[in-house]
């Protein structure tokens, strides 16, 4: 996000990329280091509302106010009907082949008549009938698999997901993550169907490199609304960066404060000391984010390239981590060996693939879909095989998951937030059954059923495409409504208490203290009596609130 955000800020405002990449994280640092996890939750809600407001605005503009699904369909048909010579003439300085930059992607290099097309014009190689209006796409299939591997990694290996799940009540976490996933799908689905297809249908002069840097949405928004569209996309992007950045900052600070500082440096650390370490970590990590984005850009790696590459780096940890959480015979040592071993094998496959396909190893050859696919698949599959073999034949374990809580130690014996429903084992089991059934079903429908049902259509007809657009619009609006109003509905009691308290304070009205008292903890815990799991995320949130 920071790579794409800095590129967008540079394209729309003229600010230097390096300066944008360095300044953007400070918006994350300032409020995250002050507010902690609870501030992150509040900000994420507000930011998500704004993101979806911009999303439905763009959908409405493309398919209702400015164009229609039939017009976009016709434009997309025209886009693939041009010959190479016609495309060269379109993407030229004076309408002639001699001044074309269609094959170079650089408007200062003119007249090239062969190479890789840099703009969306002409038939699409690997697609059914060369059309954009189809699910039968070789590159689309490869990107889909890479996307699944990479996003498995970003969820399983991302501490912020675990932290948020632990901080929530079991029933809320199960339903919230499933509903959140359904709502999130509107971002790639609805936004790509509107702004993504519009950029190709209108044949905007967006080069392959610019698209890889994430400049398609701002270009289309600017085309539709002028400077107002650019501002909307900037706001949307900043909300996404700050929301995600704050969650990652809290996650990293928790890992450093609890799993490194408290575990190995100061086992008797107080809440105040842990809070101080967390805040320092947030500042350091924020600065690192900016510097790392600058370094990646200097190496010529854009948003699209890094997105495809991330599965190679983190995909090897997915299956070992899954096994550690669900398989009592999984070896901890084997998980570490499998994760690092899978990563090493993925790098080897990645480099070998680039050399075999192109005869050379470079940023460009390493970034092709087939090469990235080979690295991603080797990462996730080899690590799973290594961990299974190691756990089954070399270091088998018999871990008792009922003892997991015994190794989780409270900070200053703080049991705030540990109410009866959180500690109810039956409720936890019910939540697990609920999410497992629905999670597998939704995964099967989205990854298998939906694409398979689209195959018989081959190239979409005008009516089929109109139905597709209708689904994307309904999904986008439905997600926006749920994201905006469901949290308010579920928190109406708490919101009512806060508003009532504020009103009484303004009116100088005295009320009984018990009315707004916090929930009583289940019990005071004196280790080692019946160890109770205190989520690190809640400790951090409570410490941040008290500060």
SEKOL-534679 format. One line per 8 residues: their letters; for each residue x, y negated, z negated of C-alpha. Coordinates in steps of 0.05 Angstrom, whole numbers, plus 5000, padded with zeros to 4 digits. Each point is the difference from the previous one (the first is absolute). Example, Ala and Ser with C-alpha at 12.3 -4.5 7.8 and 13.67 -1.06 7.14 Angstrom:
BEGIN
as	5246:5090:4844  5027:4931:5013
This chain:
BEGIN
xxxxxxxx	5000:5000:5000  5056:4952:4984  5033:5014:5067  4935:4986:5038  4982:4942:4954  5065:4963:5011  4996:5012:5076  4929:4972:5001
xxxxxxxx	5018:4939:4959  5058:4986:5047  4956:5008:5062  4943:4956:4974  5037:4946:4961  5071:4999:5028  5030:5015:4931  5065:5039:5003
xxxxxxxx	4989:5075:4991  5053:5004:4946  4969:4944:4960  4930:5029:5006  5024:5069:4978  5034:4970:4940  4944:4953:4978  4940:5046:5008
xxxxxxxx	5020:5048:4942  5001:4942:4951  4925:4996:5004  5001:5072:4975  5053:4989:4947  4968:4941:4965  4932:5027:4982  5020:5074:4995
xxxxxxxx	5055:4987:4949  4951:4958:4959  4935:5039:5005  5021:5073:5004  4955:5056:5025  4934:4968:4981  5017:4938:5040  5019:5045:5058
xxxxxxxx	4932:5034:4998  4963:4933:4999  5043:4971:5056  4992:5063:5042  4924:4993:4996  5000:4927:5020  5051:5011:5055  4963:5059:5028
xxxxxxxx	4936:4959:5003  5036:4947:5041  5031:5052:5046  4933:5031:5015  4968:4932:5011  5051:4985:5054  4992:5070:5029  4924:4994:5010
xxxxxxxx	5011:4930:5028  5046:5028:5054  4953:5058:5015  4942:4952:5008  5040:4954:5045  5025:5055:5047  4936:5041:5008  4943:4953:4983
xxxxxxxx	5016:4926:5007  5052:4994:5056  4998:5067:5036  4960:5065:4999  5018:5073:5002  4981:5003:5074  5046:4942:5017  5059:5029:4961
xxxxxxxx	4987:5067:5034  5002:4967:5069  5063:4961:4983  5035:5064:4976  4981:5034:5065  5030:4943:5039  5064:5001:4959  5017:5071:5023
xxxxxxxx	4980:4988:5072  5059:4956:5018  5060:5027:5039  5071:4988:4976  5009:4944:5051  4937:4966:4977  5021:5005:4927  5068:4970:5018
xxxxxxxx	4965:4942:5034  4953:4989:4941  5058:4998:4950  5044:4951:5037  5016:4927:4997  4968:4981:5067  4959:5061:5021  5054:5034:5041
xxxxxxxx	5038:5065:4990  5067:4962:5005  4985:4962:4935  4968:5057:4962  5019:5019:4929  4953:5060:4998  5055:5052:4994  5050:4961:4958
xxxxxxxx	4957:4974:4943  5044:4938:5001  4973:4940:5037  5071:4976:5014  5016:5064:5038  4961:4997:5065  4991:5044:5061  5012:5070:4972
xxxxxxxx	4959:5050:5039  5009:5063:4958  5008:5022:4928  4951:5005:4942  4939:4957:5007  4998:4949:4944  4928:4977:5006  4931:5033:5001
xxxxxxxx	4986:5005:5074  4988:5060:5045  4983:5072:4984  5023:5029:4933  5049:5057:5007  4976:5062:4962  4928:4978:4994  4941:5033:5036
xxxxxxxx	4993:4965:5067  5049:4947:4975  4944:4968:4959  5000:4965:4933  4928:5024:4990  5016:5072:4980  5022:5042:4941  5040:5046:5046
xxxxxxxx	5068:4966:4992  5068:5033:4992  5031:4940:4966  4937:4991:4958  5004:5072:4975  5073:4992:4982  4987:4935:4964  4942:5032:4963
xxxxxxxx	5044:5056:4973  5056:4952:4981  4949:4955:4966  4973:5059:4959  5069:5021:4977  5022:4929:4984  4937:4983:4962  5002:5065:4961
xxxxxxxx	5068:4975:4978  4977:4930:4983  4944:5028:4955  5036:5058:4967  5066:4964:4988  4972:4932:4983  4998:4988:4926  4946:4946:5006
xxxxxxxx	4948:5052:5021  5016:5045:4941  5002:4941:4953  4932:4974:5021  4969:5069:4995  5028:5011:4930  4977:4931:4977  4928:5014:5023
xxxxxxxx	4950:5047:4967  5000:5070:5033  4931:4993:5031  5015:4930:5024  5067:5020:5030  4970:5059:5039  4942:4961:5030  5040:4937:5008
xxxxxxxx	5056:5031:5040  4952:5036:5046  4957:4939:5011  5061:4956:5006  5028:5045:5054  4935:4997:5040  4999:4924:4994  5074:4994:5017
xxxxxxxx	4988:5038:5065  4963:4939:5025  5066:4962:5003  5034:5043:5054  4934:5022:5033  4960:4935:5004  5059:4953:5007  5032:5042:5055
xxxxxxxx	4933:5008:5037  4991:4924:4999  5066:4963:5001  5042:5058:5026  4956:5016:5061  4986:4926:5012  5074:4985:5009  5005:5053:5055
xxxxxxxx	4933:4984:5031  5018:4926:5006  5071:5018:5023  5032:4950:4952  5075:4992:5012  5020:5041:4939  5064:5039:5013  5014:5070:4974
xxxxxxxx	5049:4971:4949  4951:4947:4976  4946:5053:4992  5049:5042:4960  5012:4941:4954  4925:4996:4984  4984:4938:5041  4938:5027:5035
xxxxxxxx	4948:4976:4948  5026:4929:4996  5006:4995:5076  4927:5021:5010  4975:4957:4943  5036:4940:5028  4970:5014:5069  4930:5004:4971
xxxxxxxx	5001:4944:4949  5063:4960:5013  5037:4975:4939  4941:5021:4955  5010:5072:5021  5074:4996:4985  4986:4973:4931  4949:5056:4986
xxxxxxxx	5050:5054:5020  5054:4967:4958  4954:5000:4940  4980:5072:5012  5072:5022:5007  5023:4962:4938  4943:5032:4959  5022:5069:5023
xxxxxxxx	5074:4987:4986  4988:4971:4931  4950:5053:4979  5044:5058:5023  5064:4966:4976  4972:4989:4930  4979:5073:4994  5069:5024:5023
xxxxxxxx	5035:4951:4953  4961:5025:4940  5013:5072:5021  5075:4990:5007  5004:4961:4935  4963:5057:4963  5049:5052:5028  5060:4959:4979
xxxxxxxx	4972:4980:4932  4972:5067:4978  5037:5054:5040  5069:4968:4998  5005:4947:4946  4957:5034:4947  5020:5071:5018  5076:4992:5005
xxxxxxxx	5021:4932:4974  4955:4982:4941  4953:5056:4978  4975:4958:4942  4981:4941:5044  4942:4957:4976  4944:4974:5044  5033:4932:5001
xxxxxxxx	5066:5028:5026  4965:5042:5052  4961:4939:5024  5065:4960:5007  5033:5055:5041  4937:5005:5043  5001:4925:5015  5074:5000:5018
xxxxxxxx	4989:5060:5046  4942:4965:5035  5044:4940:5016  5058:5043:5023  4955:5044:5043  4966:4940:5031  5066:4970:5021  5023:5068:5026
xxxxxxxx	4937:5005:5043  5016:4935:5034  5073:5016:5011  4984:5070:5026  4950:4973:5050  5052:4951:5025  5051:5056:5007  4951:5045:5039
xxxxxxxx	4983:4943:5047  5074:4986:5011  5009:5073:5021  4945:4992:5051  4949:5042:4963  4929:4973:5003  4936:5019:4965  4979:5055:5049
xxxxxxxx	5069:5033:4999  5003:5002:4924  4929:5025:4995  5016:5060:5044  5065:5012:4963  4973:5000:4929  4974:5072:5005  5071:5023:5014
xxxxxxxx	5024:4967:4936  4944:5018:4952  4963:5057:5033  5046:5053:4970  4975:4984:4930  4926:5013:5015  4995:5076:4994  5049:5007:4942
xxxxxxxx	4961:4948:4961  4934:5034:5018  5028:5066:4975  5024:4969:4936  4931:4973:4984  4960:5063:5019  5044:5062:4998  5023:5027:4932
xxxxxxxx	5058:5038:5032  5030:4939:5035  5072:4987:4982  5020:4929:4981  5071:5010:5023  4974:5030:5064  4956:4940:5012  5060:4954:4998
xxxxxxxx	5040:5045:5045  4942:5006:5049  4988:4925:5003  5072:4983:5014  5011:5060:5044  4939:4985:5042  5023:4928:5007  5068:5022:5025
xxxxxxxx	4970:5049:5049  4951:4947:5025  5057:4951:5014  5038:5055:5038  4938:5017:5041  4987:4926:5013  5070:4986:5026  5004:5064:5040
xxxxxxxx	4931:4986:5031  5022:4931:5023  5064:5028:5030  4963:5056:5036  4944:4956:5027  5040:4939:5022  5073:5022:4998  5018:4945:4951
xxxxxxxx	4984:4978:4929  4976:4928:4991  4944:4961:4967  4958:5007:5063  5011:5075:5011  4990:5016:4926  4934:4962:5001  4964:5040:5054
xxxxxxxx	4939:5039:4980  5026:5071:5015  5065:4987:4961  4963:4969:4941  4951:5058:5001  5056:5051:4996  5031:4966:4939  4933:4992:4964
xxxxxxxx	4979:5072:5010  5068:5028:4978  4998:4956:4938  4932:5024:4974  5004:5073:5023  5071:5017:4983  4995:4972:4929  4938:5042:4987
xxxxxxxx	5034:5063:5025  5063:4986:4958  4960:4987:4937  4957:5062:5008  5060:5046:5011  5039:4969:4942  4941:5004:4952  4979:5070:5021
xxxxxxxx	5067:5036:5005  5055:4958:4966  4971:4961:4942  4928:5022:4985  4965:4963:4944  4940:5012:4956  4980:4930:4981  4941:4989:4953
xxxxxxxx	4964:4938:5023  4964:4995:4933  5066:4978:4969  5008:4941:5047  4974:4949:4950  5050:5021:4947  5057:4967:5038  4965:4933:5008
xxxxxxxx	5017:4954:4942  4961:4938:4982  5031:4931:4993  4991:4974:4929  4944:5052:4991  4953:4956:5040  4936:5039:5016  4960:4941:5027
xxxxxxxx	4956:5022:5058  5002:5074:4982  4925:5010:4992  4962:5066:4995  4983:5006:5073  5073:4992:5021  5021:5057:4954  4942:5046:5017
xxxxxxxx	5031:5060:5035  4933:5022:5028  4991:4932:5033  5069:5005:5030  4985:5069:5028  4933:4976:5029  5036:4941:5033  5051:5046:5030
xxxxxxxx	4948:5046:5030  4962:4940:5027  5059:4969:5036  5031:5065:5025  4937:5022:5037  4985:4932:5030  5073:4983:5014  5012:5063:5041
xxxxxxxx	4934:4990:5037  5014:4928:5017  5071:5017:5023  4973:5055:5045  4948:4954:5031  5047:4941:5013  5061:5038:5024  4968:5060:5036
xxxxxxxx	4925:4992:5014  4998:4928:5024  5057:5005:5050  4975:5068:5025  4930:4973:5012  5030:4943:5041  5037:5047:5047  4941:5022:5043
xxxxxxxx	4987:4927:5017  5067:4997:5037  5000:4928:5021  4946:4962:4963  4939:4977:5038  4973:4930:4989  4945:5025:4954  5048:5046:4961
xxxxxxxx	5048:4942:4989  4942:4957:4977  4983:5053:4948  5073:5003:4978  5000:4924:4991  4934:5004:4962  5030:5051:4951  5062:4956:4990
xxxxxxxx	4957:4938:4987  4956:5038:4951  5060:5030:4965  5033:4932:4993  4938:4965:4973  4982:5058:4955  5070:5002:4971  4999:4925:4989
xxxxxxxx	4934:5004:4962  5023:5058:4957  5068:4970:4984  4968:4933:4981  4938:5019:4961  5011:5069:4970  5055:4977:4951  4955:4944:4977
xxxxxxxx	4941:5047:4990  5042:5051:4961  5031:4945:4956  4936:4961:4988  5000:5014:4925  5072:4976:4991  4988:4940:5046  4938:4983:4960
xxxxxxxx	5038:5002:4934  5055:4955:5028  4951:4950:5029  4960:5000:4935  5063:4989:4960  5023:4943:5044  4931:4968:4995  5000:5006:4925
xxxxxxxx	5069:4970:4996  4981:4940:5044  4937:4989:4959  5039:5009:4935  4953:5056:4980  5022:5050:4948  4985:5074:5011  5012:5064:4962
xxxxxxxx	5070:5026:5014  4976:5071:5010  4961:4982:5062  5063:4990:5041  5045:5048:4962  5043:5047:5041  4985:5074:5000  5028:5037:4941
xxxxxxxx	5056:5049:5017  4986:5072:4987  5050:5006:4944  5067:4977:4977  5053:5048:5023  5059:5021:4958  5045:5044:5041  5002:5058:5008
xxxxxxxx	4927:5012:4979  4957:5018:5061  5039:4960:5050  4957:4953:5041  5019:4977:5069  5011:4924:5000  5004:4978:5072  5061:4957:5011
xxxxxxxx	4959:4956:5045  4952:4983:4943  5058:4984:4953  5029:4953:5051  4932:4968:5012  4988:4990:4926  5069:4972:4989  4991:4952:5058
xxx	4932:4978:4973  5027:4987:4930  5058:4960:5028
